[in-house]
Amino acid sequence: NGGPESIMCGYPIKVVHGNGYVEVKRKDVDKGAAVRRVLDEIRSHVGPIDFALCIGDGLSDEDMFEVINNMNERPISQTVLETSSARSWMMSSSGSSLQEKVSKTTEEFATGDDQKRFYSVTVGRKPSKARQFLHDVHEVSELLQRLASKSLA
């Protein structure tokens, strides 16, 4: 057969079949490797990272989510405490919210682990390595607007 797998046999590539597409990429390069490299670079120049938000809606984002999730599991040398007002970005005026993919209310999420600083978010509820989800692009926009307004305050 003349598919991408046979044409590229012997090359360090990975072929991913998606819904209506075929992605051919290097095995050693993905969004997870890119995020890891960028965060390591920031740490080496600036120091500890206090916040990371990775949002994606596709299969190619899963490696990125895994890297961010693993950062949550590392011991944190400096605890960054969030005030309740800083956490209020998780709830929009329309009632939509950044939601964890477990049975947990928004109030329980907002009073969770104060040390959590790294967020993996998928758009749309579906099987994913992301630990939170937003329903659609509108909710992503609302979240980013609320984060921006809090950072300027």
Salt bridges, closest charged atoms under 4 A:
GLU5 OE2 - HIS17 NE2 2.73
ASP28 OD2 - ARG26 NH2 2.81
ASP40 OD1 - ARG43 NH1 2.77
GLU41 OE2 - HIS45 NE2 2.90
ASP61 OD1 - LYS31 NZ 2.70
GLU66 OE1 - LYS129 NZ 3.17
GLU73 OE2 - ARG131 NH2 2.90
GLU82 OE1 - ARG87 NE 3.93
GLU100 OE1 - LYS104 NZ 3.26
GLU100 OE2 - LYS116 NZ 3.46
ASP114 OD1 - ARG87 NH2 2.44
GLU139 OE1 - HIS135 ND1 3.31
GLU142 OE2 - HIS138 NE2 2.60
